[in-house]
């Protein structure tokens, strides 16, 4: 079960690459340093991750007119499509494993997950 939930790699991606794309989609263009900080990656590790996503066509670089030295990364349409495919697979897995649970159990599970999320956010 765990391997199915962690499988961004069904699409040839690592979980870190998937989180990278999700951050860009949700928050818009980001500097590499912002993404590295959010994912707790070193500059070397984030550079390697960025290079793979650039080569795959999932992200692109943009420079600002004000300061050409500043580079932002943006998600491409191909990257958005990839995220859509990953989310569809994730949803199918959730339905596969949790779909048989009674509604009351699902409500408890959702409440627990929300509490875990709130606790995590408050500790950051």
ZAPA-902564 format. One record per atom (N, C-alpha, C, O): x, y, z; residue in three letters; atom name. Coordinates in nm, 4 decimals. Layout:
BEGIN
NODE        xx        yy        zz  resn  name
NODE         X         Y         Z   ALA    CA
...
END
This chain:
BEGIN
NODE        xx        yy        zz  resn  name
NODE    0.0821   -0.1193    0.0000   UNK     N
NODE    0.0000    0.0000    0.0000   UNK    CA
NODE    0.0863    0.1255    0.0000   UNK     C
NODE    0.0608    0.2177   -0.0774   UNK     O
NODE    0.1878    0.1303    0.0853   UNK     N
NODE    0.2745    0.2480    0.0923   UNK    CA
NODE    0.3378    0.2774   -0.0422   UNK     C
NODE    0.3446    0.3929   -0.0843   UNK     O
NODE    0.3839    0.1736   -0.1094   UNK     N
NODE    0.4495    0.1967   -0.2377   UNK    CA
NODE    0.3539    0.2589   -0.3383   UNK     C
NODE    0.3970    0.3383   -0.4219   UNK     O
NODE    0.2256    0.2252   -0.3329   UNK     N
NODE    0.1304    0.2849   -0.4255   UNK    CA
NODE    0.1059    0.4321   -0.3962   UNK     C
NODE    0.0887    0.5109   -0.4891   UNK     O
NODE    0.1040    0.4709   -0.2690   UNK     N
NODE    0.0832    0.6112   -0.2357   UNK    CA
NODE    0.2064    0.6954   -0.2652   UNK     C
NODE    0.1935    0.8144   -0.2938   UNK     O
NODE    0.3238    0.6375   -0.2592   UNK     N
NODE    0.4471    0.7113   -0.2821   UNK    CA
NODE    0.4889    0.7126   -0.4278   UNK     C
NODE    0.5943    0.7670   -0.4609   UNK     O
NODE    0.4102    0.6550   -0.5142   UNK     N
NODE    0.4551    0.6371   -0.6511   UNK    CA
NODE    0.4288    0.7582   -0.7383   UNK     C
NODE    0.3355    0.7587   -0.8186   UNK     O
NODE    0.5088    0.8582   -0.7230   UNK     N
NODE    0.5172    0.9593   -0.8261   UNK    CA
NODE    0.5922    0.8933   -0.9421   UNK     C
NODE    0.5760    0.9317   -1.0579   UNK     O
NODE    0.6753    0.7923   -0.9084   UNK     N
NODE    0.7628    0.7333   -1.0083   UNK    CA
NODE    0.6902    0.6448   -1.1083   UNK     C
NODE    0.7534    0.5965   -1.2023   UNK     O
NODE    0.5594    0.6211   -1.0923   UNK     N
NODE    0.4837    0.5588   -1.2005   UNK    CA
NODE    0.4941    0.6465   -1.3245   UNK     C
NODE    0.4795    0.5998   -1.4374   UNK     O
NODE    0.5193    0.7724   -1.3009   UNK     N
NODE    0.5328    0.8703   -1.4082   UNK    CA
NODE    0.6789    0.9097   -1.4293   UNK     C
NODE    0.7079    1.0069   -1.4990   UNK     O
NODE    0.7701    0.8344   -1.3692   UNK     N
NODE    0.9121    0.8651   -1.3837   UNK    CA
NODE    0.9584    0.9800   -1.2969   UNK     C
NODE    1.0597    1.0432   -1.3268   UNK     O
NODE    0.8862    1.0079   -1.1904   UNK     N
NODE    0.9202    1.1199   -1.1024   UNK    CA
NODE    0.9431    1.0715   -0.9606   UNK     C
NODE    0.8880    0.9703   -0.9172   UNK     O
NODE    1.0259    1.1466   -0.8898   UNK     N
NODE    1.0427    1.1223   -0.7471   UNK    CA
NODE    0.9379    1.2047   -0.6720   UNK     C
NODE    0.8770    1.2953   -0.7288   UNK     O
NODE    0.9176    1.1728   -0.5454   UNK     N
NODE    0.8248    1.2503   -0.4636   UNK    CA
NODE    0.8711    1.3955   -0.4544   UNK     C
NODE    0.7887    1.4869   -0.4584   UNK     O
NODE    1.0020    1.4176   -0.4422   UNK     N
NODE    1.0548    1.5546   -0.4330   UNK    CA
NODE    1.0218    1.6344   -0.5585   UNK     C
NODE    0.9864    1.7519   -0.5497   UNK     O
NODE    1.0330    1.5715   -0.6754   UNK     N
NODE    0.9983    1.6410   -0.7993   UNK    CA
NODE    0.8495    1.6754   -0.8015   UNK     C
NODE    0.8108    1.7831   -0.8470   UNK     O
NODE    0.7673    1.5841   -0.7525   UNK     N
NODE    0.6240    1.6105   -0.7461   UNK    CA
NODE    0.5912    1.7252   -0.6517   UNK     C
NODE    0.5091    1.8109   -0.6844   UNK     O
NODE    0.6546    1.7273   -0.5349   UNK     N
NODE    0.6326    1.8369   -0.4400   UNK    CA
NODE    0.6812    1.9700   -0.4973   UNK     C
NODE    0.6189    2.0740   -0.4756   UNK     O
NODE    0.7915    1.9662   -0.5696   UNK     N
NODE    0.8479    2.0838   -0.6362   UNK    CA
NODE    0.7429    2.1418   -0.7314   UNK     C
NODE    0.7136    2.2613   -0.7269   UNK     O
NODE    0.6865    2.0564   -0.8174   UNK     N
NODE    0.5854    2.1017   -0.9131   UNK    CA
NODE    0.4606    2.1530   -0.8423   UNK     C
NODE    0.4030    2.2537   -0.8835   UNK     O
NODE    0.4187    2.0849   -0.7365   UNK     N
NODE    0.3006    2.1301   -0.6631   UNK    CA
NODE    0.3222    2.2679   -0.6021   UNK     C
NODE    0.2310    2.3506   -0.6015   UNK     O
NODE    0.4407    2.2927   -0.5514   UNK     N
NODE    0.4713    2.4241   -0.4936   UNK    CA
NODE    0.4603    2.5330   -0.6004   UNK     C
NODE    0.4022    2.6389   -0.5764   UNK     O
NODE    0.5164    2.5061   -0.7180   UNK     N
NODE    0.5092    2.6047   -0.8258   UNK    CA
NODE    0.3655    2.6269   -0.8718   UNK     C
NODE    0.3256    2.7400   -0.8997   UNK     O
NODE    0.2891    2.5205   -0.8795   UNK     N
NODE    0.1511    2.5352   -0.9243   UNK    CA
NODE    0.0681    2.6133   -0.8224   UNK     C
NODE   -0.0116    2.6992   -0.8603   UNK     O
NODE    0.0861    2.5846   -0.6953   UNK     N
NODE    0.0063    2.6491   -0.5909   UNK    CA
NODE    0.0490    2.7926   -0.5618   UNK     C
NODE   -0.0350    2.8783   -0.5344   UNK     O
NODE    0.1804    2.8189   -0.5678   UNK     N
NODE    0.2315    2.9488   -0.5234   UNK    CA
NODE    0.2850    3.0363   -0.6355   UNK     C
NODE    0.3245    3.1503   -0.6111   UNK     O
NODE    0.2871    2.9852   -0.7570   UNK     N
NODE    0.3357    3.0643   -0.8693   UNK    CA
NODE    0.4872    3.0621   -0.8784   UNK     C
NODE    0.5532    2.9850   -0.8087   UNK     O
NODE    0.5428    3.1476   -0.9651   UNK     N
NODE    0.6880    3.1486   -0.9869   UNK    CA
NODE    0.7659    3.1641   -0.8566   UNK     C
NODE    0.7288    3.2416   -0.7685   UNK     O
NODE    0.8740    3.0887   -0.8469   UNK     N
NODE    0.9566    3.0878   -0.7261   UNK    CA
NODE    1.1038    3.0939   -0.7645   UNK     C
NODE    1.1444    3.0442   -0.8696   UNK     O
NODE    1.1825    3.1557   -0.6775   UNK     N
NODE    1.3279    3.1468   -0.6912   UNK    CA
NODE    1.3697    3.0069   -0.6469   UNK     C
NODE    1.3031    2.9440   -0.5646   UNK     O
NODE    1.4799    2.9595   -0.7019   UNK     N
NODE    1.5303    2.8278   -0.6644   UNK    CA
NODE    1.5545    2.8226   -0.5136   UNK     C
NODE    1.5270    2.7209   -0.4500   UNK     O
NODE    1.6050    2.9299   -0.4571   UNK     N
NODE    1.6330    2.9324   -0.3130   UNK    CA
NODE    1.5057    2.9167   -0.2301   UNK     C
NODE    1.5090    2.8560   -0.1231   UNK     O
NODE    1.3939    2.9706   -0.2780   UNK     N
NODE    1.2668    2.9564   -0.2066   UNK    CA
NODE    1.2213    2.8105   -0.2054   UNK     C
NODE    1.1721    2.7601   -0.1045   UNK     O
NODE    1.2385    2.7445   -0.3183   UNK     N
NODE    1.1986    2.6040   -0.3273   UNK    CA
NODE    1.2900    2.5187   -0.2409   UNK     C
NODE    1.2439    2.4282   -0.1714   UNK     O
NODE    1.4197    2.5473   -0.2451   UNK     N
NODE    1.5157    2.4718   -0.1635   UNK    CA
NODE    1.4799    2.4832   -0.0155   UNK     C
NODE    1.4834    2.3842    0.0576   UNK     O
NODE    1.4461    2.6027    0.0277   UNK     N
NODE    1.4102    2.6237    0.1684   UNK    CA
NODE    1.2826    2.5478    0.2044   UNK     C
NODE    1.2751    2.4847    0.3099   UNK     O
NODE    1.1834    2.5540    0.1176   UNK     N
NODE    1.0560    2.4869    0.1452   UNK    CA
NODE    1.0707    2.3351    0.1509   UNK     C
NODE    1.0037    2.2690    0.2301   UNK     O
NODE    1.1584    2.2799    0.0669   UNK     N
NODE    1.1775    2.1349    0.0627   UNK    CA
NODE    1.2918    2.0880    0.1522   UNK     C
NODE    1.3203    1.9686    0.1605   UNK     O
NODE    1.3577    2.1841    0.2197   UNK     N
NODE    1.4723    2.1531    0.3063   UNK    CA
NODE    1.5839    2.0839    0.2278   UNK     C
NODE    1.6388    1.9833    0.2727   UNK     O
NODE    1.6168    2.1379    0.1109   UNK     N
NODE    1.7218    2.0839    0.0251   UNK    CA
NODE    1.8413    2.1780    0.0250   UNK     C
NODE    1.8271    2.2990    0.0425   UNK     O
NODE    1.9590    2.1205    0.0049   UNK     N
NODE    2.0791    2.2021   -0.0125   UNK    CA
NODE    2.0747    2.2638   -0.1518   UNK     C
NODE    1.9965    2.2215   -0.2369   UNK     O
NODE    2.1592    2.3639   -0.1744   UNK     N
NODE    2.1617    2.4269   -0.3065   UNK    CA
NODE    2.2048    2.3275   -0.4142   UNK     C
NODE    2.1539    2.3316   -0.5262   UNK     O
NODE    2.2979    2.2384   -0.3811   UNK     N
NODE    2.3417    2.1377   -0.4779   UNK    CA
NODE    2.2309    2.0403   -0.5135   UNK     C
NODE    2.2122    2.0065   -0.6304   UNK     O
NODE    2.1579    1.9954   -0.4132   UNK     N
NODE    2.0491    1.9002   -0.4370   UNK    CA
NODE    1.9357    1.9644   -0.5157   UNK     C
NODE    1.8775    1.9010   -0.6038   UNK     O
NODE    1.9040    2.0900   -0.4844   UNK     N
NODE    1.7937    2.1558   -0.5548   UNK    CA
NODE    1.8335    2.1865   -0.6984   UNK     C
NODE    1.7483    2.1863   -0.7873   UNK     O
NODE    1.9614    2.2129   -0.7227   UNK     N
NODE    2.0084    2.2361   -0.8594   UNK    CA
NODE    1.9910    2.1104   -0.9435   UNK     C
NODE    1.9449    2.1178   -1.0574   UNK     O
NODE    2.0274    1.9956   -0.8885   UNK     N
NODE    2.0112    1.8691   -0.9611   UNK    CA
NODE    1.8632    1.8418   -0.9885   UNK     C
NODE    1.8268    1.7980   -1.0977   UNK     O
NODE    1.7793    1.8674   -0.8902   UNK     N
NODE    1.6358    1.8473   -0.9054   UNK    CA
NODE    1.5794    1.9407   -1.0125   UNK     C
NODE    1.4994    1.8995   -1.0965   UNK     O
NODE    1.6219    2.0659   -1.0083   UNK     N
NODE    1.5779    2.1648   -1.1062   UNK    CA
NODE    1.6200    2.1243   -1.2466   UNK     C
NODE    1.5406    2.1329   -1.3403   UNK     O
NODE    1.7441    2.0804   -1.2616   UNK     N
NODE    1.7942    2.0403   -1.3936   UNK    CA
NODE    1.7108    1.9279   -1.4535   UNK     C
NODE    1.6826    1.9289   -1.5733   UNK     O
NODE    1.6713    1.8314   -1.3716   UNK     N
NODE    1.5891    1.7198   -1.4209   UNK    CA
NODE    1.4518    1.7687   -1.4665   UNK     C
NODE    1.4014    1.7258   -1.5703   UNK     O
NODE    1.3920    1.8582   -1.3890   UNK     N
NODE    1.2598    1.9092   -1.4255   UNK    CA
NODE    1.2664    1.9989   -1.5487   UNK     C
NODE    1.1745    1.9986   -1.6306   UNK     O
NODE    1.3741    2.0751   -1.5622   UNK     N
NODE    1.3936    2.1560   -1.6824   UNK    CA
NODE    1.4097    2.0668   -1.8051   UNK     C
NODE    1.3486    2.0916   -1.9091   UNK     O
NODE    1.4918    1.9632   -1.7927   UNK     N
NODE    1.5169    1.8719   -1.9047   UNK    CA
NODE    1.3896    1.7980   -1.9461   UNK     C
NODE    1.3716    1.7659   -2.0636   UNK     O
NODE    1.3024    1.7714   -1.8507   UNK     N
NODE    1.1764    1.7021   -1.8797   UNK    CA
NODE    1.0704    1.7955   -1.9369   UNK     C
NODE    0.9672    1.7504   -1.9865   UNK     O
NODE    1.0966    1.9257   -1.9298   UNK     N
NODE    1.0005    2.0229   -1.9810   UNK    CA
NODE    0.8883    2.0557   -1.8842   UNK     C
NODE    0.7868    2.1126   -1.9244   UNK     O
NODE    0.9049    2.0207   -1.7568   UNK     N
NODE    0.8001    2.0453   -1.6576   UNK    CA
NODE    0.8097    2.1837   -1.5940   UNK     C
NODE    0.7105    2.2347   -1.5421   UNK     O
NODE    0.9263    2.2441   -1.5974   UNK     N
NODE    0.9450    2.3804   -1.5476   UNK    CA
NODE    1.0276    2.4585   -1.6489   UNK     C
NODE    1.0937    2.4012   -1.7356   UNK     O
NODE    1.0223    2.5899   -1.6359   UNK     N
NODE    1.1065    2.6755   -1.7197   UNK    CA
NODE    1.1577    2.7921   -1.6366   UNK     C
NODE    1.0995    2.8286   -1.5344   UNK     O
NODE    1.2669    2.8491   -1.6827   UNK     N
NODE    1.3273    2.9640   -1.6142   UNK    CA
NODE    1.2719    3.0931   -1.6730   UNK     C
NODE    1.2472    3.1032   -1.7932   UNK     O
NODE    1.2530    3.1907   -1.5861   UNK     N
NODE    1.2133    3.3250   -1.6285   UNK    CA
NODE    1.3004    3.4255   -1.5553   UNK     C
NODE    1.3273    3.4111   -1.4360   UNK     O
NODE    1.3433    3.5258   -1.6270   UNK     N
NODE    1.4214    3.6339   -1.5657   UNK    CA
NODE    1.3342    3.7584   -1.5580   UNK     C
NODE    1.2504    3.7827   -1.6449   UNK     O
NODE    1.3550    3.8366   -1.4531   UNK     N
NODE    1.2779    3.9597   -1.4392   UNK    CA
NODE    1.3426    4.0691   -1.5222   UNK     C
NODE    1.4635    4.0675   -1.5455   UNK     O
NODE    1.2628    4.1625   -1.5660   UNK     N
NODE    1.3149    4.2761   -1.6421   UNK    CA
NODE    1.3942    4.3698   -1.5511   UNK     C
NODE    1.4898    4.4339   -1.5947   UNK     O
NODE    1.3535    4.3770   -1.4242   UNK     N
NODE    1.4193    4.4679   -1.3303   UNK    CA
NODE    1.5622    4.4247   -1.2998   UNK     C
NODE    1.6520    4.5083   -1.2894   UNK     O
NODE    1.5828    4.2957   -1.2858   UNK     N
NODE    1.7155    4.2442   -1.2516   UNK    CA
NODE    1.7343    4.1107   -1.3229   UNK     C
NODE    1.6826    4.0082   -1.2785   UNK     O
NODE    1.8076    4.1123   -1.4327   UNK     N
NODE    1.8242    3.9933   -1.5162   UNK    CA
NODE    1.8992    3.8813   -1.4444   UNK     C
NODE    1.8994    3.7672   -1.4906   UNK     O
NODE    1.9626    3.9130   -1.3321   UNK     N
NODE    2.0332    3.8088   -1.2564   UNK    CA
NODE    1.9376    3.7205   -1.1780   UNK     C
NODE    1.9705    3.6065   -1.1453   UNK     O
NODE    1.8198    3.7727   -1.1477   UNK     N
NODE    1.7222    3.6982   -1.0690   UNK    CA
NODE    1.6461    3.6030   -1.1612   UNK     C
NODE    1.5893    3.6441   -1.2624   UNK     O
NODE    1.6464    3.4752   -1.1240   UNK     N
NODE    1.5803    3.3725   -1.2047   UNK    CA
NODE    1.4659    3.3110   -1.1241   UNK     C
NODE    1.4833    3.2697   -1.0094   UNK     O
NODE    1.3506    3.3063   -1.1862   UNK     N
NODE    1.2343    3.2403   -1.1271   UNK    CA
NODE    1.2044    3.1146   -1.2068   UNK     C
NODE    1.2284    3.1085   -1.3274   UNK     O
NODE    1.1522    3.0156   -1.1385   UNK     N
NODE    1.1075    2.8937   -1.2046   UNK    CA
NODE    0.9557    2.8947   -1.2083   UNK     C
NODE    0.8905    2.9320   -1.1107   UNK     O
NODE    0.9001    2.8537   -1.3209   UNK     N
NODE    0.7555    2.8435   -1.3348   UNK    CA
NODE    0.7212    2.7047   -1.3877   UNK     C
NODE    0.8009    2.6415   -1.4570   UNK     O
NODE    0.6037    2.6596   -1.3544   UNK     N
NODE    0.5580    2.5305   -1.4047   UNK    CA
NODE    0.5044    2.5497   -1.5466   UNK     C
NODE    0.4393    2.6501   -1.5756   UNK     O
NODE    0.5314    2.4547   -1.6337   UNK     N
NODE    0.4833    2.4593   -1.7714   UNK    CA
NODE    0.3494    2.3860   -1.7815   UNK     C
NODE    0.3051    2.3216   -1.6864   UNK     O
NODE    0.2865    2.3968   -1.8970   UNK     N
NODE    0.1631    2.3211   -1.9198   UNK    CA
NODE    0.1899    2.1715   -1.9105   UNK     C
NODE    0.1064    2.0962   -1.8604   UNK     O
NODE    0.3064    2.1282   -1.9588   UNK     N
NODE    0.3434    1.9866   -1.9481   UNK    CA
NODE    0.3554    1.9459   -1.8007   UNK     C
NODE    0.3159    1.8356   -1.7627   UNK     O
NODE    0.4100    2.0352   -1.7186   UNK     N
NODE    0.4199    2.0092   -1.5751   UNK    CA
NODE    0.2826    2.0005   -1.5102   UNK     C
NODE    0.2593    1.9155   -1.4242   UNK     O
NODE    0.1921    2.0882   -1.5512   UNK     N
NODE    0.0549    2.0847   -1.4982   UNK    CA
NODE   -0.0151    1.9544   -1.5377   UNK     C
NODE   -0.0881    1.8950   -1.4584   UNK     O
NODE    0.0085    1.9122   -1.6606   UNK     N
NODE   -0.0505    1.7860   -1.7075   UNK    CA
NODE    0.0030    1.6697   -1.6246   UNK     C
NODE   -0.0728    1.5810   -1.5852   UNK     O
NODE    0.1328    1.6700   -1.5983   UNK     N
NODE    0.1930    1.5641   -1.5180   UNK    CA
NODE    0.1306    1.5605   -1.3788   UNK     C
NODE    0.0980    1.4532   -1.3279   UNK     O
NODE    0.1139    1.6780   -1.3172   UNK     N
NODE    0.0510    1.6832   -1.1845   UNK    CA
NODE   -0.0918    1.6302   -1.1889   UNK     C
NODE   -0.1354    1.5608   -1.0970   UNK     O
NODE   -0.1641    1.6626   -1.2947   UNK     N
NODE   -0.3000    1.6109   -1.3098   UNK    CA
NODE   -0.3016    1.4590   -1.3154   UNK     C
NODE   -0.3864    1.3949   -1.2534   UNK     O
NODE   -0.2075    1.4016   -1.3901   UNK     N
NODE   -0.1969    1.2557   -1.3992   UNK    CA
NODE   -0.1636    1.1942   -1.2635   UNK     C
NODE   -0.2208    1.0923   -1.2247   UNK     O
NODE   -0.0709    1.2571   -1.1921   UNK     N
NODE   -0.0309    1.2071   -1.0597   UNK    CA
NODE   -0.1486    1.2139   -0.9628   UNK     C
NODE   -0.1727    1.1202   -0.8867   UNK     O
NODE   -0.2214    1.3250   -0.9661   UNK     N
NODE   -0.3357    1.3400   -0.8756   UNK    CA
NODE   -0.4459    1.2385   -0.9068   UNK     C
NODE   -0.5099    1.1861   -0.8157   UNK     O
NODE   -0.4676    1.2113   -1.0344   UNK     N
NODE   -0.5680    1.1111   -1.0720   UNK    CA
NODE   -0.5284    0.9736   -1.0189   UNK     C
NODE   -0.6128    0.8992   -0.9688   UNK     O
NODE   -0.4013    0.9404   -1.0297   UNK     N
NODE   -0.3514    0.8118   -0.9788   UNK    CA
NODE   -0.3657    0.8073   -0.8263   UNK     C
NODE   -0.4087    0.7065   -0.7702   UNK     O
NODE   -0.3294    0.9170   -0.7605   UNK     N
NODE   -0.3396    0.9243   -0.6144   UNK    CA
NODE   -0.4855    0.9076   -0.5699   UNK     C
NODE   -0.5144    0.8356   -0.4743   UNK     O
NODE   -0.5768    0.9752   -0.6405   UNK     N
NODE   -0.7190    0.9653   -0.6062   UNK    CA
NODE   -0.7692    0.8222   -0.6239   UNK     C
NODE   -0.8444    0.7717   -0.5406   UNK     O
NODE   -0.7277    0.7573   -0.7320   UNK     N
NODE   -0.7681    0.6179   -0.7553   UNK    CA
NODE   -0.7176    0.5274   -0.6437   UNK     C
NODE   -0.7885    0.4370   -0.5998   UNK     O
NODE   -0.5952    0.5516   -0.5979   UNK     N
NODE   -0.5404    0.4715   -0.4875   UNK    CA
NODE   -0.6168    0.4951   -0.3579   UNK     C
NODE   -0.6440    0.4009   -0.2835   UNK     O
NODE   -0.6511    0.6196   -0.3310   UNK     N
NODE   -0.7271    0.6509   -0.2097   UNK    CA
NODE   -0.8624    0.5815   -0.2138   UNK     C
NODE   -0.9055    0.5214   -0.1154   UNK     O
NODE   -0.9291    0.5901   -0.3284   UNK     N
NODE   -1.0589    0.5241   -0.3412   UNK    CA
NODE   -1.0451    0.3728   -0.3283   UNK     C
NODE   -1.1308    0.3070   -0.2693   UNK     O
NODE   -0.9381    0.3183   -0.3831   UNK     N
NODE   -0.9143    0.1738   -0.3772   UNK    CA
NODE   -0.8990    0.1269   -0.2325   UNK     C
NODE   -0.9570    0.0256   -0.1932   UNK     O
NODE   -0.8212    0.2004   -0.1541   UNK     N
NODE   -0.7902    0.1562   -0.0183   UNK    CA
NODE   -0.8897    0.2026    0.0879   UNK     C
NODE   -0.9081    0.1352    0.1893   UNK     O
NODE   -0.9535    0.3166    0.0654   UNK     N
NODE   -1.0424    0.3701    0.1680   UNK    CA
NODE   -1.1894    0.3693    0.1279   UNK     C
NODE   -1.2760    0.3975    0.2107   UNK     O
NODE   -1.2184    0.3378    0.0033   UNK     N
NODE   -1.3554    0.3429   -0.0470   UNK    CA
NODE   -1.4515    0.2496    0.0241   UNK     C
NODE   -1.5715    0.2767    0.0290   UNK     O
NODE   -1.4013    0.1409    0.0789   UNK     N
NODE   -1.4881    0.0433    0.1453   UNK    CA
NODE   -1.5189    0.0801    0.2903   UNK     C
NODE   -1.6018    0.0155    0.3544   UNK     O
NODE   -1.4532    0.1824    0.3416   UNK     N
NODE   -1.4778    0.2216    0.4810   UNK    CA
NODE   -1.6166    0.2837    0.4958   UNK     C
NODE   -1.6616    0.3571    0.4078   UNK     O
NODE   -1.6831    0.2549    0.6047   UNK     N
NODE   -1.8126    0.3203    0.6311   UNK    CA
NODE   -1.7929    0.4718    0.6459   UNK     C
NODE   -1.6853    0.5180    0.6839   UNK     O
NODE   -1.8976    0.5472    0.6155   UNK     N
NODE   -1.8906    0.6937    0.6221   UNK    CA
NODE   -1.8419    0.7440    0.7574   UNK     C
NODE   -1.7624    0.8378    0.7642   UNK     O
NODE   -1.8890    0.6821    0.8643   UNK     N
NODE   -1.8489    0.7257    0.9984   UNK    CA
NODE   -1.6978    0.7108    1.0181   UNK     C
NODE   -1.6334    0.7991    1.0749   UNK     O
NODE   -1.6418    0.6000    0.9713   UNK     N
NODE   -1.4971    0.5798    0.9819   UNK    CA
NODE   -1.4214    0.6819    0.8977   UNK     C
NODE   -1.3168    0.7319    0.9391   UNK     O
NODE   -1.4742    0.7126    0.7799   UNK     N
NODE   -1.4092    0.8128    0.6948   UNK    CA
NODE   -1.4102    0.9498    0.7622   UNK     C
NODE   -1.3120    1.0237    0.7545   UNK     O
NODE   -1.5195    0.9832    0.8273   UNK     N
NODE   -1.5275    1.1110    0.8990   UNK    CA
NODE   -1.4231    1.1171    1.0101   UNK     C
NODE   -1.3595    1.2206    1.0301   UNK     O
NODE   -1.4055    1.0075    1.0818   UNK     N
NODE   -1.3031    1.0023    1.1869   UNK    CA
NODE   -1.1638    1.0171    1.1261   UNK     C
NODE   -1.0798    1.0905    1.1783   UNK     O
NODE   -1.1404    0.9482    1.0175   UNK     N
NODE   -1.0104    0.9534    0.9516   UNK    CA
NODE   -0.9789    1.0945    0.9022   UNK     C
NODE   -0.8670    1.1429    0.9192   UNK     O
NODE   -1.0764    1.1594    0.8419   UNK     N
NODE   -1.0580    1.2969    0.7937   UNK    CA
NODE   -1.0289    1.3898    0.9111   UNK     C
NODE   -0.9402    1.4747    0.9030   UNK     O
NODE   -1.1035    1.3737    1.0196   UNK     N
NODE   -1.0802    1.4570    1.1386   UNK    CA
NODE   -0.9383    1.4378    1.1909   UNK     C
NODE   -0.8714    1.5347    1.2267   UNK     O
NODE   -0.8924    1.3132    1.1952   UNK     N
NODE   -0.7568    1.2838    1.2436   UNK    CA
NODE   -0.6524    1.3455    1.1515   UNK     C
NODE   -0.5573    1.4080    1.1984   UNK     O
NODE   -0.6695    1.3284    1.0204   UNK     N
NODE   -0.5733    1.3857    0.9260   UNK    CA
NODE   -0.5684    1.5380    0.9370   UNK     C
NODE   -0.4608    1.5975    0.9302   UNK     O
NODE   -0.6841    1.6008    0.9540   UNK     N
NODE   -0.6870    1.7466    0.9699   UNK    CA
NODE   -0.6115    1.7886    1.0956   UNK     C
NODE   -0.5382    1.8874    1.0937   UNK     O
NODE   -0.6289    1.7147    1.2040   UNK     N
NODE   -0.5591    1.7469    1.3283   UNK    CA
NODE   -0.4085    1.7305    1.3122   UNK     C
NODE   -0.3314    1.8140    1.3595   UNK     O
NODE   -0.3668    1.6239    1.2460   UNK     N
NODE   -0.2235    1.6027    1.2209   UNK    CA
NODE   -0.1681    1.7176    1.1371   UNK     C
NODE   -0.0596    1.7683    1.1652   UNK     O
NODE   -0.2419    1.7586    1.0346   UNK     N
NODE   -0.1980    1.8693    0.9499   UNK    CA
NODE   -0.1857    1.9983    1.0299   UNK     C
NODE   -0.0862    2.0696    1.0169   UNK     O
NODE   -0.2839    2.0288    1.1111   UNK     N
NODE   -0.2781    2.1494    1.1947   UNK    CA
NODE   -0.1604    2.1452    1.2911   UNK     C
NODE   -0.0908    2.2451    1.3092   UNK     O
NODE   -0.1384    2.0310    1.3521   UNK     N
NODE   -0.0263    2.0156    1.4451   UNK    CA
NODE    0.1061    2.0370    1.3734   UNK     C
NODE    0.1956    2.1038    1.4251   UNK     O
NODE    0.1179    1.9804    1.2551   UNK     N
NODE    0.2406    1.9953    1.1758   UNK    CA
NODE    0.2635    2.1405    1.1380   UNK     C
NODE    0.3749    2.1913    1.1509   UNK     O
NODE    0.1585    2.2079    1.0911   UNK     N
NODE    0.1712    2.3479    1.0505   UNK    CA
NODE    0.2078    2.4367    1.1685   UNK     C
NODE    0.2853    2.5310    1.1526   UNK     O
NODE    0.1542    2.4088    1.2854   UNK     N
NODE    0.1830    2.4900    1.4037   UNK    CA
NODE    0.3249    2.4718    1.4546   UNK     C
NODE    0.3769    2.5590    1.5241   UNK     O
NODE    0.3884    2.3602    1.4213   UNK     N
NODE    0.5251    2.3352    1.4666   UNK    CA
NODE    0.6292    2.3926    1.3719   UNK     C
NODE    0.7472    2.3988    1.4064   UNK     O
NODE    0.5878    2.4341    1.2547   UNK     N
NODE    0.6841    2.4872    1.1564   UNK    CA
NODE    0.7066    2.6339    1.1719   UNK     C
NODE    0.7845    2.6927    1.0968   UNK     O
END
